[in-house]
Amino acid sequence: MEDSRYVPVKSAPSGFVLLRDLQPTEPEVLSLTDTPSSTASPASGSATGQQGSASAMAVDEEPQPPQPFEYTS
């Protein structure tokens, strides 16, 4: 992975991984890797009626990602 744009901040990452951008002046190209789930109908929910609400959240309702920042240890 010599050509990787991002590298882990710590050499042995585990859990939440922070990445450092090796090409910060280049524009970022982001893409979705997961297919958004479709809205679940009330009939397909669980007995409590709350299980499907989180997974059925529309893509438009997701919060915005945080702004880029520089991690200093």
N, CA, C and O atoms as a Maestro MAE file, in Angstrom:
{
 s_m_m2io_version
 :::
 2.0.0
}

f_m_ct {
 s_m_title
 :::
 protein
 m_atom[292] {
  # First column is atom index #
  i_m_mmod_type
  r_m_x_coord
  r_m_y_coord
  r_m_z_coord
  i_m_residue_number
  s_m_chain_name
  s_m_pdb_residue_name
  s_m_pdb_atom_name
  i_m_atomic_number
  :::
  1 25 0.811 -1.179 0.000 1 A "MET " " N  " 7
  2 3 0.000 0.000 0.000 1 A "MET " " CA " 6
  3 2 0.864 1.255 0.000 1 A "MET " " C  " 6
  4 15 0.584 2.214 0.719 1 A "MET " " O  " 8
  5 25 1.888 1.237 -0.793 2 A "GLU " " N  " 7
  6 3 2.772 2.384 -0.886 2 A "GLU " " CA " 6
  7 2 2.058 3.605 -1.429 2 A "GLU " " C  " 6
  8 15 2.418 4.733 -1.093 2 A "GLU " " O  " 8
  9 25 1.048 3.397 -2.264 3 A "ASP " " N  " 7
  10 3 0.348 4.497 -2.910 3 A "ASP " " CA " 6
  11 2 -0.837 5.000 -2.091 3 A "ASP " " C  " 6
  12 15 -1.605 5.828 -2.581 3 A "ASP " " O  " 8
  13 25 -1.004 4.525 -0.859 4 A "SER " " N  " 7
  14 3 -2.151 4.913 -0.045 4 A "SER " " CA " 6
  15 2 -2.113 6.402 0.278 4 A "SER " " C  " 6
  16 15 -1.069 6.961 0.611 4 A "SER " " O  " 8
  17 25 -3.267 7.016 0.171 5 A "ARG " " N  " 7
  18 3 -3.378 8.427 0.510 5 A "ARG " " CA " 6
  19 2 -3.472 8.612 2.025 5 A "ARG " " C  " 6
  20 15 -2.991 9.610 2.563 5 A "ARG " " O  " 8
  21 25 -4.087 7.654 2.706 6 A "TYR " " N  " 7
  22 3 -4.296 7.741 4.145 6 A "TYR " " CA " 6
  23 2 -3.502 6.659 4.862 6 A "TYR " " C  " 6
  24 15 -3.416 5.526 4.389 6 A "TYR " " O  " 8
  25 25 -2.926 7.011 5.998 7 A "VAL " " N  " 7
  26 3 -2.184 6.054 6.829 7 A "VAL " " CA " 6
  27 2 -2.658 6.218 8.272 7 A "VAL " " C  " 6
  28 15 -3.025 7.322 8.677 7 A "VAL " " O  " 8
  29 25 -2.655 5.137 9.052 8 A "PRO " " N  " 7
  30 3 -3.049 5.254 10.464 8 A "PRO " " CA " 6
  31 2 -2.086 6.160 11.230 8 A "PRO " " C  " 6
  32 15 -0.884 6.160 10.966 8 A "PRO " " O  " 8
  33 25 -2.619 6.928 12.176 9 A "VAL " " N  " 7
  34 3 -1.795 7.803 13.007 9 A "VAL " " CA " 6
  35 2 -0.914 6.951 13.919 9 A "VAL " " C  " 6
  36 15 0.261 7.265 14.106 9 A "VAL " " O  " 8
  37 25 -1.474 5.864 14.495 10 A "LYS " " N  " 7
  38 3 -0.706 4.952 15.342 10 A "LYS " " CA " 6
  39 2 -0.268 3.762 14.511 10 A "LYS " " C  " 6
  40 15 -0.979 3.360 13.590 10 A "LYS " " O  " 8
  41 25 0.887 3.191 14.815 11 A "SER " " N  " 7
  42 3 1.410 2.079 14.027 11 A "SER " " CA " 6
  43 2 0.652 0.773 14.240 11 A "SER " " C  " 6
  44 15 0.647 -0.075 13.348 11 A "SER " " O  " 8
  45 25 0.014 0.584 15.391 12 A "ALA " " N  " 7
  46 3 -0.758 -0.633 15.667 12 A "ALA " " CA " 6
  47 2 -2.190 -0.230 16.012 12 A "ALA " " C  " 6
  48 15 -2.585 -0.286 17.177 12 A "ALA " " O  " 8
  49 25 -2.977 0.180 15.000 13 A "PRO " " N  " 7
  50 3 -4.323 0.666 15.288 13 A "PRO " " CA " 6
  51 2 -5.259 -0.450 15.752 13 A "PRO " " C  " 6
  52 15 -5.168 -1.589 15.295 13 A "PRO " " O  " 8
  53 25 -6.146 -0.100 16.654 14 A "SER " " N  " 7
  54 3 -7.220 -1.000 17.065 14 A "SER " " CA " 6
  55 2 -8.376 -0.133 17.542 14 A "SER " " C  " 6
  56 15 -8.169 0.981 18.023 14 A "SER " " O  " 8
  57 25 -9.582 -0.644 17.406 15 A "GLY " " N  " 7
  58 3 -10.752 0.147 17.781 15 A "GLY " " CA " 6
  59 2 -10.990 1.252 16.777 15 A "GLY " " C  " 6
  60 15 -11.093 0.988 15.579 15 A "GLY " " O  " 8
  61 25 -11.079 2.481 17.243 16 A "PHE " " N  " 7
  62 3 -11.304 3.642 16.388 16 A "PHE " " CA " 6
  63 2 -9.969 4.027 15.763 16 A "PHE " " C  " 6
  64 15 -8.999 4.275 16.480 16 A "PHE " " O  " 8
  65 25 -9.911 4.079 14.443 17 A "VAL " " N  " 7
  66 3 -8.652 4.337 13.742 17 A "VAL " " CA " 6
  67 2 -8.653 5.757 13.184 17 A "VAL " " C  " 6
  68 15 -9.538 6.127 12.412 17 A "VAL " " O  " 8
  69 25 -7.662 6.546 13.576 18 A "LEU " " N  " 7
  70 3 -7.471 7.881 13.016 18 A "LEU " " CA " 6
  71 2 -6.508 7.774 11.851 18 A "LEU " " C  " 6
  72 15 -5.477 7.107 11.940 18 A "LEU " " O  " 8
  73 25 -6.851 8.439 10.756 19 A "LEU " " N  " 7
  74 3 -6.013 8.391 9.562 19 A "LEU " " CA " 6
  75 2 -5.421 9.761 9.280 19 A "LEU " " C  " 6
  76 15 -6.057 10.787 9.520 19 A "LEU " " O  " 8
  77 25 -4.203 9.767 8.772 20 A "ARG " " N  " 7
  78 3 -3.538 11.001 8.344 20 A "ARG " " CA " 6
  79 2 -3.540 11.035 6.822 20 A "ARG " " C  " 6
  80 15 -3.219 10.046 6.163 20 A "ARG " " O  " 8
  81 25 -3.906 12.182 6.279 21 A "ASP " " N  " 7
  82 3 -3.955 12.384 4.832 21 A "ASP " " CA " 6
  83 2 -2.563 12.772 4.358 21 A "ASP " " C  " 6
  84 15 -2.032 13.803 4.770 21 A "ASP " " O  " 8
  85 25 -1.964 11.947 3.488 22 A "LEU " " N  " 7
  86 3 -0.624 12.229 2.976 22 A "LEU " " CA " 6
  87 2 -0.643 13.166 1.778 22 A "LEU " " C  " 6
  88 15 0.405 13.630 1.328 22 A "LEU " " O  " 8
  89 25 -1.839 13.445 1.262 23 A "GLN " " N  " 7
  90 3 -1.981 14.350 0.119 23 A "GLN " " CA " 6
  91 2 -3.064 15.386 0.422 23 A "GLN " " C  " 6
  92 15 -4.072 15.430 -0.283 23 A "GLN " " O  " 8
  93 25 -2.887 16.220 1.449 24 A "PRO " " N  " 7
  94 3 -3.950 17.143 1.866 24 A "PRO " " CA " 6
  95 2 -4.290 18.221 0.843 24 A "PRO " " C  " 6
  96 15 -5.368 18.811 0.918 24 A "PRO " " O  " 8
  97 25 -3.407 18.493 -0.102 25 A "THR " " N  " 7
  98 3 -3.706 19.525 -1.099 25 A "THR " " CA " 6
  99 2 -4.527 18.990 -2.264 25 A "THR " " C  " 6
  100 15 -5.087 19.772 -3.032 25 A "THR " " O  " 8
  101 25 -4.609 17.679 -2.407 26 A "GLU " " N  " 7
  102 3 -5.400 17.066 -3.475 26 A "GLU " " CA " 6
  103 2 -6.871 17.018 -3.058 26 A "GLU " " C  " 6
  104 15 -7.159 16.841 -1.874 26 A "GLU " " O  " 8
  105 25 -7.814 17.172 -4.003 27 A "PRO " " N  " 7
  106 3 -9.237 17.072 -3.645 27 A "PRO " " CA " 6
  107 2 -9.590 15.643 -3.226 27 A "PRO " " C  " 6
  108 15 -9.065 14.675 -3.777 27 A "PRO " " O  " 8
  109 25 -10.489 15.526 -2.239 28 A "GLU " " N  " 7
  110 3 -10.934 14.209 -1.789 28 A "GLU " " CA " 6
  111 2 -12.013 13.682 -2.723 28 A "GLU " " C  " 6
  112 15 -12.873 14.431 -3.185 28 A "GLU " " O  " 8
  113 25 -11.956 12.392 -2.991 29 A "VAL " " N  " 7
  114 3 -12.990 11.723 -3.778 29 A "VAL " " CA " 6
  115 2 -13.610 10.683 -2.854 29 A "VAL " " C  " 6
  116 15 -12.985 9.670 -2.539 29 A "VAL " " O  " 8
  117 25 -14.843 10.939 -2.422 30 A "LEU " " N  " 7
  118 3 -15.528 10.044 -1.497 30 A "LEU " " CA " 6
  119 2 -16.624 9.282 -2.234 30 A "LEU " " C  " 6
  120 15 -17.213 9.789 -3.188 30 A "LEU " " O  " 8
  121 25 -16.888 8.065 -1.783 31 A "SER " " N  " 7
  122 3 -17.947 7.277 -2.402 31 A "SER " " CA " 6
  123 2 -18.615 6.422 -1.343 31 A "SER " " C  " 6
  124 15 -17.999 6.067 -0.338 31 A "SER " " O  " 8
  125 25 -19.885 6.091 -1.575 32 A "LEU " " N  " 7
  126 3 -20.624 5.203 -0.683 32 A "LEU " " CA " 6
  127 2 -20.202 3.774 -0.948 32 A "LEU " " C  " 6
  128 15 -20.069 3.360 -2.099 32 A "LEU " " O  " 8
  129 25 -19.991 3.019 0.123 33 A "THR " " N  " 7
  130 3 -19.640 1.614 -0.045 33 A "THR " " CA " 6
  131 2 -20.775 0.702 0.381 33 A "THR " " C  " 6
  132 15 -20.771 -0.480 0.035 33 A "THR " " O  " 8
  133 25 -21.755 1.221 1.129 34 A "ASP " " N  " 7
  134 3 -22.905 0.438 1.567 34 A "ASP " " CA " 6
  135 2 -24.148 0.929 0.854 34 A "ASP " " C  " 6
  136 15 -24.312 2.128 0.627 34 A "ASP " " O  " 8
  137 25 -25.013 0.011 0.505 35 A "THR " " N  " 7
  138 3 -26.274 0.375 -0.102 35 A "THR " " CA " 6
  139 2 -27.227 0.824 0.996 35 A "THR " " C  " 6
  140 15 -27.425 0.090 1.964 35 A "THR " " O  " 8
  141 25 -27.830 2.021 0.878 36 A "PRO " " N  " 7
  142 3 -28.772 2.467 1.906 36 A "PRO " " CA " 6
  143 2 -29.944 1.487 2.016 36 A "PRO " " C  " 6
  144 15 -30.444 0.987 1.008 36 A "PRO " " O  " 8
  145 25 -30.372 1.221 3.247 37 A "SER " " N  " 7
  146 3 -31.500 0.312 3.436 37 A "SER " " CA " 6
  147 2 -32.786 1.040 3.092 37 A "SER " " C  " 6
  148 15 -32.877 2.258 3.247 37 A "SER " " O  " 8
  149 25 -33.762 0.309 2.632 38 A "SER " " N  " 7
  150 3 -35.044 0.911 2.294 38 A "SER " " CA " 6
  151 2 -35.855 1.104 3.570 38 A "SER " " C  " 6
  152 15 -35.582 0.464 4.585 38 A "SER " " O  " 8
  153 25 -36.845 1.978 3.520 39 A "THR " " N  " 7
  154 3 -37.683 2.246 4.677 39 A "THR " " CA " 6
  155 2 -38.523 1.021 4.999 39 A "THR " " C  " 6
  156 15 -39.216 0.491 4.131 39 A "THR " " O  " 8
  157 25 -38.461 0.572 6.241 40 A "ALA " " N  " 7
  158 3 -39.226 -0.606 6.668 40 A "ALA " " CA " 6
  159 2 -40.673 -0.217 6.880 40 A "ALA " " C  " 6
  160 15 -40.963 0.879 7.361 40 A "ALA " " O  " 8
  161 25 -41.569 -1.098 6.528 41 A "SER " " N  " 7
  162 3 -42.984 -0.846 6.759 41 A "SER " " CA " 6
  163 2 -43.316 -1.172 8.207 41 A "SER " " C  " 6
  164 15 -42.624 -1.992 8.810 41 A "SER " " O  " 8
  165 25 -44.359 -0.558 8.797 42 A "PRO " " N  " 7
  166 3 -44.712 -0.838 10.184 42 A "PRO " " CA " 6
  167 2 -45.021 -2.311 10.430 42 A "PRO " " C  " 6
  168 15 -44.793 -2.813 11.530 42 A "PRO " " O  " 8
  169 25 -45.529 -2.997 9.435 43 A "ALA " " N  " 7
  170 3 -45.868 -4.409 9.606 43 A "ALA " " CA " 6
  171 2 -44.627 -5.277 9.777 43 A "ALA " " C  " 6
  172 15 -44.710 -6.356 10.365 43 A "ALA " " O  " 8
  173 25 -43.466 -4.823 9.270 44 A "SER " " N  " 7
  174 3 -42.254 -5.631 9.357 44 A "SER " " CA " 6
  175 2 -41.428 -5.308 10.589 44 A "SER " " C  " 6
  176 15 -40.365 -5.901 10.777 44 A "SER " " O  " 8
  177 25 -41.880 -4.383 11.443 45 A "GLY " " N  " 7
  178 3 -41.141 -4.014 12.645 45 A "GLY " " CA " 6
  179 2 -41.207 -5.098 13.693 45 A "GLY " " C  " 6
  180 15 -41.914 -6.092 13.529 45 A "GLY " " O  " 8
  181 25 -40.468 -4.906 14.775 46 A "SER " " N  " 7
  182 3 -40.469 -5.887 15.852 46 A "SER " " CA " 6
  183 2 -41.695 -5.701 16.726 46 A "SER " " C  " 6
  184 15 -42.525 -4.829 16.470 46 A "SER " " O  " 8
  185 25 -41.806 -6.523 17.759 47 A "ALA " " N  " 7
  186 3 -42.956 -6.463 18.654 47 A "ALA " " CA " 6
  187 2 -43.030 -5.120 19.381 47 A "ALA " " C  " 6
  188 15 -44.124 -4.645 19.682 47 A "ALA " " O  " 8
  189 25 -41.886 -4.506 19.664 48 A "THR " " N  " 7
  190 3 -41.896 -3.214 20.349 48 A "THR " " CA " 6
  191 2 -42.159 -2.064 19.393 48 A "THR " " C  " 6
  192 15 -42.560 -0.979 19.817 48 A "THR " " O  " 8
  193 25 -41.937 -2.292 18.116 49 A "GLY " " N  " 7
  194 3 -42.170 -1.257 17.122 49 A "GLY " " CA " 6
  195 2 -41.038 -0.259 17.003 49 A "GLY " " C  " 6
  196 15 -41.170 0.731 16.284 49 A "GLY " " O  " 8
  197 25 -39.901 -0.495 17.706 50 A "GLN " " N  " 7
  198 3 -38.807 0.453 17.679 50 A "GLN " " CA " 6
  199 2 -37.589 -0.050 16.936 50 A "GLN " " C  " 6
  200 15 -36.739 0.753 16.548 50 A "GLN " " O  " 8
  201 25 -37.475 -1.319 16.728 51 A "GLN " " N  " 7
  202 3 -36.282 -1.904 16.115 51 A "GLN " " CA " 6
  203 2 -36.023 -1.347 14.724 51 A "GLN " " C  " 6
  204 15 -34.887 -0.983 14.422 51 A "GLN " " O  " 8
  205 25 -37.028 -1.268 13.874 52 A "GLY " " N  " 7
  206 3 -36.833 -0.855 12.495 52 A "GLY " " CA " 6
  207 2 -36.597 0.625 12.313 52 A "GLY " " C  " 6
  208 15 -36.175 1.038 11.233 52 A "GLY " " O  " 8
  209 25 -36.850 1.451 13.324 53 A "SER " " N  " 7
  210 3 -36.752 2.900 13.145 53 A "SER " " CA " 6
  211 2 -35.335 3.372 12.858 53 A "SER " " C  " 6
  212 15 -35.146 4.244 12.009 53 A "SER " " O  " 8
  213 25 -34.343 2.828 13.531 54 A "ALA " " N  " 7
  214 3 -32.969 3.267 13.307 54 A "ALA " " CA " 6
  215 2 -32.445 2.787 11.965 54 A "ALA " " C  " 6
  216 15 -31.787 3.548 11.257 54 A "ALA " " O  " 8
  217 25 -32.720 1.547 11.602 55 A "SER " " N  " 7
  218 3 -32.212 1.022 10.343 55 A "SER " " CA " 6
  219 2 -32.968 1.581 9.147 55 A "SER " " C  " 6
  220 15 -32.467 1.535 8.023 55 A "SER " " O  " 8
  221 25 -34.158 2.105 9.371 56 A "ALA " " N  " 7
  222 3 -34.953 2.643 8.272 56 A "ALA " " CA " 6
  223 2 -34.710 4.140 8.077 56 A "ALA " " C  " 6
  224 15 -35.397 4.771 7.274 56 A "ALA " " O  " 8
  225 25 -33.744 4.719 8.796 57 A "MET " " N  " 7
  226 3 -33.467 6.150 8.661 57 A "MET " " CA " 6
  227 2 -33.050 6.446 7.229 57 A "MET " " C  " 6
  228 15 -32.164 5.786 6.685 57 A "MET " " O  " 8
  229 25 -33.678 7.421 6.632 58 A "ALA " " N  " 7
  230 3 -33.347 7.799 5.264 58 A "ALA " " CA " 6
  231 2 -31.953 8.404 5.226 58 A "ALA " " C  " 6
  232 15 -31.494 8.987 6.209 58 A "ALA " " O  " 8
  233 25 -31.283 8.265 4.093 59 A "VAL " " N  " 7
  234 3 -29.933 8.808 3.933 59 A "VAL " " CA " 6
  235 2 -29.950 10.314 4.147 59 A "VAL " " C  " 6
  236 15 -28.984 10.864 4.677 59 A "VAL " " O  " 8
  237 25 -31.013 10.994 3.754 60 A "ASP " " N  " 7
  238 3 -31.109 12.441 3.908 60 A "ASP " " CA " 6
  239 2 -31.165 12.867 5.369 60 A "ASP " " C  " 6
  240 15 -30.876 14.024 5.676 60 A "ASP " " O  " 8
  241 25 -31.533 11.957 6.287 61 A "GLU " " N  " 7
  242 3 -31.682 12.300 7.691 61 A "GLU " " CA " 6
  243 2 -30.395 12.094 8.486 61 A "GLU " " C  " 6
  244 15 -30.377 12.376 9.684 61 A "GLU " " O  " 8
  245 25 -29.335 11.619 7.872 62 A "GLU " " N  " 7
  246 3 -28.092 11.381 8.585 62 A "GLU " " CA " 6
  247 2 -27.424 12.707 8.923 62 A "GLU " " C  " 6
  248 15 -27.503 13.658 8.146 62 A "GLU " " O  " 8
  249 25 -26.765 12.776 10.079 63 A "PRO " " N  " 7
  250 3 -26.054 14.011 10.422 63 A "PRO " " CA " 6
  251 2 -24.860 14.220 9.505 63 A "PRO " " C  " 6
  252 15 -24.334 13.267 8.930 63 A "PRO " " O  " 8
  253 25 -24.438 15.455 9.372 64 A "GLN " " N  " 7
  254 3 -23.283 15.778 8.552 64 A "GLN " " CA " 6
  255 2 -22.018 15.284 9.253 64 A "GLN " " C  " 6
  256 15 -21.952 15.309 10.482 64 A "GLN " " O  " 8
  257 25 -21.018 14.836 8.497 65 A "PRO " " N  " 7
  258 3 -19.767 14.406 9.127 65 A "PRO " " CA " 6
  259 2 -19.037 15.610 9.714 65 A "PRO " " C  " 6
  260 15 -19.248 16.738 9.269 65 A "PRO " " O  " 8
  261 25 -18.178 15.381 10.710 66 A "PRO " " N  " 7
  262 3 -17.431 16.498 11.282 66 A "PRO " " CA " 6
  263 2 -16.453 17.073 10.272 66 A "PRO " " C  " 6
  264 15 -16.067 16.412 9.308 66 A "PRO " " O  " 8
  265 25 -16.061 18.311 10.510 67 A "GLN " " N  " 7
  266 3 -15.084 18.959 9.646 67 A "GLN " " CA " 6
  267 2 -13.712 18.312 9.860 67 A "GLN " " C  " 6
  268 15 -13.432 17.817 10.952 67 A "GLN " " O  " 8
  269 25 -12.852 18.309 8.829 68 A "PRO " " N  " 7
  270 3 -11.504 17.746 8.999 68 A "PRO " " CA " 6
  271 2 -10.760 18.459 10.131 68 A "PRO " " C  " 6
  272 15 -10.932 19.659 10.348 68 A "PRO " " O  " 8
  273 25 -9.935 17.698 10.845 69 A "PHE " " N  " 7
  274 3 -9.154 18.261 11.932 69 A "PHE " " CA " 6
  275 2 -7.797 17.570 11.983 69 A "PHE " " C  " 6
  276 15 -7.610 16.499 11.406 69 A "PHE " " O  " 8
  277 25 -6.872 18.185 12.666 70 A "GLU " " N  " 7
  278 3 -5.540 17.595 12.811 70 A "GLU " " CA " 6
  279 2 -5.387 17.094 14.234 70 A "GLU " " C  " 6
  280 15 -5.555 17.860 15.183 70 A "GLU " " O  " 8
  281 25 -5.070 15.819 14.394 71 A "TYR " " N  " 7
  282 3 -4.905 15.178 15.691 71 A "TYR " " CA " 6
  283 2 -3.493 15.451 16.209 71 A "TYR " " C  " 6
  284 15 -2.508 15.197 15.516 71 A "TYR " " O  " 8
  285 25 -3.408 15.962 17.416 72 A "THR " " N  " 7
  286 3 -2.103 16.153 18.059 72 A "THR " " CA " 6
  287 2 -2.100 15.372 19.354 72 A "THR " " C  " 6
  288 15 -2.974 15.562 20.200 72 A "THR " " O  " 8
  289 25 -1.128 14.500 19.516 73 A "SER " " N  " 7
  290 3 -1.112 13.639 20.702 73 A "SER " " CA " 6
  291 2 -0.398 14.217 21.867 73 A "SER " " C  " 6
  292 15 -0.320 13.584 22.919 73 A "SER " " O  " 8
  :::
 }
 m_bond[291] {
  # First column is bond index #
  i_m_from
  i_m_to
  i_m_order
  :::
  1 1 2 1
  2 2 3 1
  3 3 4 2
  4 3 5 1
  5 5 6 1
  6 6 7 1
  7 7 8 2
  8 7 9 1
  9 9 10 1
  10 10 11 1
  11 11 12 2
  12 11 13 1
  13 13 14 1
  14 14 15 1
  15 15 16 2
  16 15 17 1
  17 17 18 1
  18 18 19 1
  19 19 20 2
  20 19 21 1
  21 21 22 1
  22 22 23 1
  23 23 24 2
  24 23 25 1
  25 25 26 1
  26 26 27 1
  27 27 28 2
  28 27 29 1
  29 29 30 1
  30 30 31 1
  31 31 32 2
  32 31 33 1
  33 33 34 1
  34 34 35 1
  35 35 36 2
  36 35 37 1
  37 37 38 1
  38 38 39 1
  39 39 40 2
  40 39 41 1
  41 41 42 1
  42 42 43 1
  43 43 44 2
  44 43 45 1
  45 45 46 1
  46 46 47 1
  47 47 48 2
  48 47 49 1
  49 49 50 1
  50 50 51 1
  51 51 52 2
  52 51 53 1
  53 53 54 1
  54 54 55 1
  55 55 56 2
  56 55 57 1
  57 57 58 1
  58 58 59 1
  59 59 60 2
  60 59 61 1
  61 61 62 1
  62 62 63 1
  63 63 64 2
  64 63 65 1
  65 65 66 1
  66 66 67 1
  67 67 68 2
  68 67 69 1
  69 69 70 1
  70 70 71 1
  71 71 72 2
  72 71 73 1
  73 73 74 1
  74 74 75 1
  75 75 76 2
  76 75 77 1
  77 77 78 1
  78 78 79 1
  79 79 80 2
  80 79 81 1
  81 81 82 1
  82 82 83 1
  83 83 84 2
  84 83 85 1
  85 85 86 1
  86 86 87 1
  87 87 88 2
  88 87 89 1
  89 89 90 1
  90 90 91 1
  91 91 92 2
  92 91 93 1
  93 93 94 1
  94 94 95 1
  95 95 96 2
  96 95 97 1
  97 97 98 1
  98 98 99 1
  99 99 100 2
  100 99 101 1
  101 101 102 1
  102 102 103 1
  103 103 104 2
  104 103 105 1
  105 105 106 1
  106 106 107 1
  107 107 108 2
  108 107 109 1
  109 109 110 1
  110 110 111 1
  111 111 112 2
  112 111 113 1
  113 113 114 1
  114 114 115 1
  115 115 116 2
  116 115 117 1
  117 117 118 1
  118 118 119 1
  119 119 120 2
  120 119 121 1
  121 121 122 1
  122 122 123 1
  123 123 124 2
  124 123 125 1
  125 125 126 1
  126 126 127 1
  127 127 128 2
  128 127 129 1
  129 129 130 1
  130 130 131 1
  131 131 132 2
  132 131 133 1
  133 133 134 1
  134 134 135 1
  135 135 136 2
  136 135 137 1
  137 137 138 1
  138 138 139 1
  139 139 140 2
  140 139 141 1
  141 141 142 1
  142 142 143 1
  143 143 144 2
  144 143 145 1
  145 145 146 1
  146 146 147 1
  147 147 148 2
  148 147 149 1
  149 149 150 1
  150 150 151 1
  151 151 152 2
  152 151 153 1
  153 153 154 1
  154 154 155 1
  155 155 156 2
  156 155 157 1
  157 157 158 1
  158 158 159 1
  159 159 160 2
  160 159 161 1
  161 161 162 1
  162 162 163 1
  163 163 164 2
  164 163 165 1
  165 165 166 1
  166 166 167 1
  167 167 168 2
  168 167 169 1
  169 169 170 1
  170 170 171 1
  171 171 172 2
  172 171 173 1
  173 173 174 1
  174 174 175 1
  175 175 176 2
  176 175 177 1
  177 177 178 1
  178 178 179 1
  179 179 180 2
  180 179 181 1
  181 181 182 1
  182 182 183 1
  183 183 184 2
  184 183 185 1
  185 185 186 1
  186 186 187 1
  187 187 188 2
  188 187 189 1
  189 189 190 1
  190 190 191 1
  191 191 192 2
  192 191 193 1
  193 193 194 1
  194 194 195 1
  195 195 196 2
  196 195 197 1
  197 197 198 1
  198 198 199 1
  199 199 200 2
  200 199 201 1
  201 201 202 1
  202 202 203 1
  203 203 204 2
  204 203 205 1
  205 205 206 1
  206 206 207 1
  207 207 208 2
  208 207 209 1
  209 209 210 1
  210 210 211 1
  211 211 212 2
  212 211 213 1
  213 213 214 1
  214 214 215 1
  215 215 216 2
  216 215 217 1
  217 217 218 1
  218 218 219 1
  219 219 220 2
  220 219 221 1
  221 221 222 1
  222 222 223 1
  223 223 224 2
  224 223 225 1
  225 225 226 1
  226 226 227 1
  227 227 228 2
  228 227 229 1
  229 229 230 1
  230 230 231 1
  231 231 232 2
  232 231 233 1
  233 233 234 1
  234 234 235 1
  235 235 236 2
  236 235 237 1
  237 237 238 1
  238 238 239 1
  239 239 240 2
  240 239 241 1
  241 241 242 1
  242 242 243 1
  243 243 244 2
  244 243 245 1
  245 245 246 1
  246 246 247 1
  247 247 248 2
  248 247 249 1
  249 249 250 1
  250 250 251 1
  251 251 252 2
  252 251 253 1
  253 253 254 1
  254 254 255 1
  255 255 256 2
  256 255 257 1
  257 257 258 1
  258 258 259 1
  259 259 260 2
  260 259 261 1
  261 261 262 1
  262 262 263 1
  263 263 264 2
  264 263 265 1
  265 265 266 1
  266 266 267 1
  267 267 268 2
  268 267 269 1
  269 269 270 1
  270 270 271 1
  271 271 272 2
  272 271 273 1
  273 273 274 1
  274 274 275 1
  275 275 276 2
  276 275 277 1
  277 277 278 1
  278 278 279 1
  279 279 280 2
  280 279 281 1
  281 281 282 1
  282 282 283 1
  283 283 284 2
  284 283 285 1
  285 285 286 1
  286 286 287 1
  287 287 288 2
  288 287 289 1
  289 289 290 1
  290 290 291 1
  291 291 292 2
  :::
 }
}
